[in-house]
Amino acid sequence: MESLKYQFNWSLIGDINLGRPNLGNSTSVEMYRLMQFTFREVVEKKYGKEKADEIFYESGYISGKAFFDQYITRTDDMNHFLRQLQEALKILRVGILRIEELNLDKGTVLMTVSEDLDCSGLPEAEYEVCKYDEGFIAALFEKQTGNCFEVKEIDCWTTGDRTCRFRAQKR
């Protein structure tokens, strides 16, 4: 297999302090969403909606694994893991994570992400938009527990809710 030109590693982030001495490590949500939704449009036009969903989920999954390795310290205490995750997402301004239900015996988690970077404030639609987030969350729980998780967004800002709600289920 040919090597990837842009296989993710943290060096691709670069030295932000060197490269952006005046603008620093922040940008607007508008610019993030401009990139996200124009990329989504191209992928959907070329490959269809289902394939676009798969690509965004897989991208989120890769990102979630990298995020875990960079920002989370592996622990046997699920509550400690969740506190680390909540803090990192808040500091990085991704969203505000709340755990509504956690059942370790059944391997289920119900959580919300308020002020979600991907969709909070978008106009209502008849579909959820947080496929990337589903993959991101699945990878985080897999890295923490060693088990595969299936994650599905069940409420979204775009479907009339004012928070994104996700159900994670151990496979």
Beta strands, then each sheet from edge to edge (+ up, - down):
strand 1: 96-103
strand 2: 108-114
strand 3: 149-155
strand 4: 164-170
sheet 1: 1+ 2- 4+ 3-
end
